[in-house]
């Protein structure tokens, strides 16, 4: 049985930990409100642009002069996976979920004879994947130290991805990230960026009668600006989704840790009181036994 001093030290240690987790929960809740408002503002524009380009891709699927970023290279041999995780931990299974989804996707692609390249965004994802797939990592990005992710940050990453595509380094690019659903729920999502995926709903109807668009200026000029813009927009939306999900997961994890610390303090306090009472009883028995012996 531990001594009273050891129990007091442990109780104080757990109380200190509880104060830290409680403070981290409040900080995460404060950041979550801002991150949630950002992602809710970014979703409508990103989703509408995604639908428009999907309709364009369906209409241009048979056009040999269509931009490669829209319709692809005609091959799917080399895949670039871009997993998005956080730069910090203490967020439950938030980062591990993306890591596991990425590992599953790698195994699935390599089982089909495909070549996989990785560009992790976030230090936790980079460290997770480096243990097994270090040779497949061609680049990594970290936003550690930035208080807020800006569109310019996503545009810089999108430019790097577009350059790799134009240089023929990959055929298909897919994002893997946690989509923010609610404070207690994040859904691991895969989103293909390059080439633009065809519409999933009513796909046959879309292919038979695609929407017609009139371009002003010319189609080539407009798509040359629109496609990189869409790449940056989708990436920025995914970064905001991941940031909001991270704060929600951290707030939930710290809330659980705070409650667990409270339960541990109660158990340790009960054990401390029982040990103290046992010591007092033992001393009384020794005193009474000594007096009776006299």
N, C-alpha and C positions, 0 to 999 in steps of 0.2 A: 504494500500500500504506500503511495507517495506521501511525503511529509507535508505538513501544513504550509511550510515555506514554498515548496515546489508547486503546490496547488495555487497559492496566492500569486506566484509569478505567472503561472499559466493563465489564470483568470484575467490578470491585468493585460497579458499579451493578447488574449482573444478580444478583450474590450477595445484595445488599440486597433486591432484588425477590423473590428466592427465599425469603428468610427471612420476608418479609411474607406471601407466598402460603401458605407452610407453616403459619404461625401462624393465618391465616384458615381454612385447612382444618381444623385442630384445633378451633377455636372453632365452626365449622359442625357438626363431628361431635358436639361436646358438646351443642349446641342441638338437633340432629337427634334424639338419643335422647329428649329431653324432648318434642319436638313429635310424634314418632312415637307415644309412649305416650298422648298426649292424643287424637290422632286415632283410634287404635285403641279407646280407651275411648268416644269419642263416636259412632262408626259404628253400633253395634247399635241404640241408642235412636233415632237419626235415621232409619235404614232401616226400622225397625218402624213408626214413626209415619208415614213416607211411604207404606208399603204399606196401613196402616189407612185413611188419608185417601183413597188411590186407590180403595179398595173403597167407601168412603162416596160418593165422587164418582160412581162407576159406578152406584150404587143411586139417587142423587138426580139423575141426569142429566135425567130427565123431570119432575122436581118443580119447578113454577114458584116455589115459596116457598123453595127452597134458597139458602143464602148465596152471594153473588156471588163471594166469594173462593174458594169451593169449586168452583163450576161455571162461573164466568166471567160476562162481561157479555153474551154472545151474539155478540160481534164480536171480530175479531182485526186491526183496522185499525192500532192504535197499539201498538208494541212497545217495552218498556223493557228494555234490555240492561245487565246488571251484570257487567262483567268484573273479575275479582279478580287483581291482580298484587302484586308486592312494592313496598316503598318504597325499596329499594336495589337496585343492580345487582350486577355481578360474579357472576352466577349462570348464565352460559352463555346458552342460548336460552330460559330459563324465562319471562321476561316477553314476549319477542318472539312466542312461540308463542300466548299468549293474545291479544296484539294482532292477530296475523294471523287467528286464528279469529274474532275480533270483526269485523274488516274484512270477511272473507268472509261472515259472517252479515248484516252491514249491506247489502252489495251484493246478496245474495240476496233480502232482504226488500224493498229499494227497487226491485229489478227486478220484483217482484210488485205494486208500487204501494202498499206499506205505509209508514207513518210510523215512524221510529226515533228513540228517545231513549236517552241514555246516562247511566249513573251509575257511573263507574269507581271502584273501591276500590283504592287504592295509587297512589303518585305516578308510578311508571314507566308504568302503564297510562294514567293521565291525560295524561302528557306525550306518549306514543306516539299517542294518539287525537286530541289537541288539534291536531296538525299538519294533519289532513285533516277532522276532524269536530267542530271547536270549537263550531259552531252547534247541534249535537245534544246537547251535554253540558248536562244540567239540574242536576246536582249532582255532587260528588265527595267521597270520604272518604279520609282518610289516618290510619294508625295509627303514623306515624313517632314514634319516641321511646318507645313502649310496649314494655316488655320481654316482656309476655305478653298475648295477646288474651283477654279475658274474655267470658263470655256476655252481660254487660251491654252490651258494645260492639256485639255482633251484634244485640241487642234494640233498641238505639237506631237502627241502620240499618234494621232490619225495620219499626220504627214509622214511619220516614220513608217507606218504600216503601208500607206499608199506607195511610198518609194520602194519598199521591199516587193510589193506586188508588181509594179512596173518593171522592176529588175528581174522578174521571173523567179523570185525566191519561194513562192508558194502559189497554190491554185485556189484554195478556199481558206477564209479566215472566219473564226467563230469565237464569240465572246462567251465566257462562263462567269456568271456573277450571281449574287444573291439579290433577288428582286424584293423590294420592300412591300409587304402586304399589310402588316399592322405592327404594333409595338412588340407583340409576342410572336410574330410569324414572319419569316423570310423564306422565299421559295428559290431554290437553286435553279437558274435558268440558263439555257443555251440559246444564243442568238447569232445567226449567221450574218456576217457583215458583207463579205465579198465571196461570190457574186451576190447581187440582190436576190433574196429568195422570192420565189413565185408565191402568189396568194394561196393560202392554205384552205380557206373556206370557199366553197363553190369553185374549186380550181378548174373543173372542166368548162364551166360556163365562162369563166374569165378567159380561158384560152381560146374558146370559140368566138367570143365577141369582146375583145379587149376594148377598154376605153380609148377614145381618140383625143389627143391633145394637140392644140395648135401652139407652136413655139414662136416666141418673139423675144430675142432675136432667133437666129438659126438654132436647130436642134443640137448640133455639135457644140456650139458656143455655150448654150445654156447648160447642157449636161456636163461639160467640162468644169463648170463652176459648181453645179448642183451636187454631183456625185461626191467630191471631197467634202463638201459642206454636210451632206448627209452622213458620211462616215464619222466626222467629228461630232455631229449632233447625237447620233446613236451611242457613240462612246461616252459622251458627256452625260447622257441620260443614265447609262449603266453605272458610271462613277457616282452619280448622285443617288441612284437606287442603293448602291453598295454602302455609301456613306450613311444614309438613313438607316439601312438595315443594321449596320455596325453599331450605331448608337442605341437602337432598339434592343439588339442582342446584349449589349453591354449593360444597359439599364436592367434588363431581366436577370442577367447573371449576377450583378451586384446586389439586386434585391434578394435573390435566393441566398447569396453568400451572407448578407446581413441577417436574414432570418435564421440561417443555420448557425451563425455565430451566437445569436441570442439563445438558441436552444442549447448550444454547447456551454454557454455561460451558466445557464440554469442547472445543467447536469453537474458541472464542476462545482458550483456553489453548494448544491445538495451534497455532493461527495465531500466537500470541505467541511460543511457543518456536521456531517456524520463522523468524519475523522476527528474533528475537534471534540465532539461529544464523547467519542470512544476514548480519547486521550484523557478527558476529564474524569470519566467513569473509572478508567484504569488507575488514575492517581488517587481517587477517593478510595478505591478498594485497597490500594497499597497502604494508605494512611490508616484506614480502619483495621486492616490486618496487623499492621505494626502496633497499633494501640492495644488490640486484643492480646497480642503476644506479650505485652508488658504486664 
